[in-house]
Amino acid sequence: MAAARAAVPAPMLIAVSKVQPDARIAAALDAGQTVFGENRVQEAQGRWGERFADRRDGLELHLIGPLQTNKAKDAVALFDCVQTLDREKLAKALLKAADAVGRMPRLLAQVNTGAEDQKAGVLAAELGGFLDRLESEYSLRPDGLMCIPPVDEPASIHFALLERLAREHAMKELSMGMSADYGVAVPFGATMVRVGSALFGARNYD
Ligand SMILES: *Cc1c(COP(=O)(O)O)cnc(C)c1O
């Protein structure tokens, strides 16, 4: 069994720092964590552009929440990876921002694997067309795919679907798995897991 387990490479741990108090972030930094995920551009600017600005060197920041086009420039300036590319309008805004800022983050396309109305992401059936247009119209080629499974369904179905889609499109990165289900995501080939509360403790939204 040890050999079989060793065949699954360990995914990168993205510590999801949204809403967490500074003391917990500082503890993670002190422990050597270098990759962090954030949902909102403005909140992330306050944390990483201001309060922890002196500790930014060597860190890798991922945007894992929806991005509005009017925040594209701020996002491009701050983040090393944007995981939520899901529409052409956003691709266009990111390219324009990249021109202005002089850097382009890595990109992942978000897939709405459960076809949920309230959730962002490209529908699985439309992913091929979307990726084709990104390439032909904008010369953009995302490095991989990201999904957030519906809360009321087994995550494994969605992780299997995302893995199949990434394989079909020869994409390398699979961002899937959160506190409740990262253990499920790893055998399906997750290359990045996004873990918040299991690492930092519960988020307190008051
Ligand atoms: C908040 C969030 C996470 C982390 O959630 P936990 O359940 O705290 O691990 C992961 N991915 C996305 C997209 C998120 O919004």
PDBQT file of the ligand as one rigid body, heavy atoms in Angstrom, charges set to zero:
ROOT
HETATM    1  C1  LIG A 301     -13.639  29.918   1.746  1.00  0.00    +0.000 C 
HETATM    2  C2  LIG A 301     -13.195  29.080   0.606  1.00  0.00    +0.000 A 
HETATM    3  C3  LIG A 301     -12.381  27.950   0.814  1.00  0.00    +0.000 A 
HETATM    4  C4  LIG A 301     -11.969  27.458   2.182  1.00  0.00    +0.000 C 
HETATM    5  O1  LIG A 301     -13.073  26.951   2.855  1.00  0.00    +0.000 OA
HETATM    6  P1  LIG A 301     -12.888  26.050   4.188  1.00  0.00    +0.000 P 
HETATM    7  O2  LIG A 301     -14.124  25.254   4.237  1.00  0.00    +0.000 OA
HETATM    8  O3  LIG A 301     -12.746  26.995   5.314  1.00  0.00    +0.000 OA
HETATM    9  O4  LIG A 301     -11.673  25.224   4.005  1.00  0.00    +0.000 OA
HETATM   10  C5  LIG A 301     -11.942  27.258  -0.301  1.00  0.00    +0.000 A 
HETATM   11  N1  LIG A 301     -12.290  27.619  -1.551  1.00  0.00    +0.000 NA
HETATM   12  C6  LIG A 301     -13.081  28.678  -1.791  1.00  0.00    +0.000 A 
HETATM   13  C7  LIG A 301     -13.406  29.042  -3.189  1.00  0.00    +0.000 C 
HETATM   14  C8  LIG A 301     -13.560  29.443  -0.722  1.00  0.00    +0.000 A 
HETATM   15  O5  LIG A 301     -14.366  30.471  -0.979  1.00  0.00    +0.000 OA
ENDROOT
TORSDOF 0
